[in-house]
Amino acid sequence: MPASRRWPADLLATLFEDGLVTIPSPLLQYYTRLGLLEIEVMVIIHLLRCRQIEHDRFPSPEKLSQYLSIDSEEAKNVLAGLMEKQLITVEPYYNPDTGRWFNAFSLRNLWHRLVEVMAVEGGGLTPREPNSLPPEDRTAISETGLGEIYRTFEKEFGRPLSPFESSQIADWYQNPDLKPELIIEALKRAVLRGALNFRYIDSILKDWLRHNIRTVQEAVAYDERLLRQRPGKKRRAELPTEDKYRELYRLEPGK
């Protein structure tokens, strides 16, 4: 066979000998629902590559940056962000070949979260058991995934969320008593009140939980009761909704 015809076959042979990386298709399909950025997905892919091809379960930021368009410091920040979102963790790993323990990146939380998203997108049961809810609530859960909540917050704040803020949203989302539409509704209250910060939103959600508020309809009715109980606010219920909400939730977290 002429050399000119051999080189494609030689190249393919080299590629296959170097190994192929297995990337779960749902990760690429639903990563936005997890609130992941493209650079975070690329870091996860390289964590998989290092584990599968190089048998390196704990690659350094310096090593990862060699294959990315970011430097080692930024790679370190991305890893820290993924850990703060509780999508990856560092766990001890026993290597039977060396008989020693090593640190290793674990993606178990990521896969668990991904399965939850797949269940929601596919209409199956989730920890929130949407099929046991009224039709309007099931629709809201299906249409408002974790990634959509992240994007809504980023749009209102006008900037990317910090790792701490992303972790806070994830904590709210994982609370079975806080439906996604309630989290968005609390954000709406904060925007209309001119108090766009996470402590204020958290105070709203905690107040709703204390008063057993579980739906947006119940939250609206609760707001109306609060307004009627305020002295000197007889005509307050006649004001537009955005004005009425400015009078509510003058709360401090923990009260």
HUDA-V760101 format. One record per helix or strand of 3 or more residues. SS is the DSSP state (helix for helix, strand for strand). FROM is the first residue (numbers start at 1). TO is the last residue. If there is no record, write none. Layout:
SS,FROM,TO  SS,FROM,TO
This chain:
helix,3,18  helix,25,34  helix,38,53  helix,61,65  helix,72,84  strand,89,95  strand,100,106  helix,108,121  helix,130,132  helix,135,143  helix,146,157  helix,163,174  helix,180,193  helix,198,210  helix,216,229  helix,236,238  helix,241,247
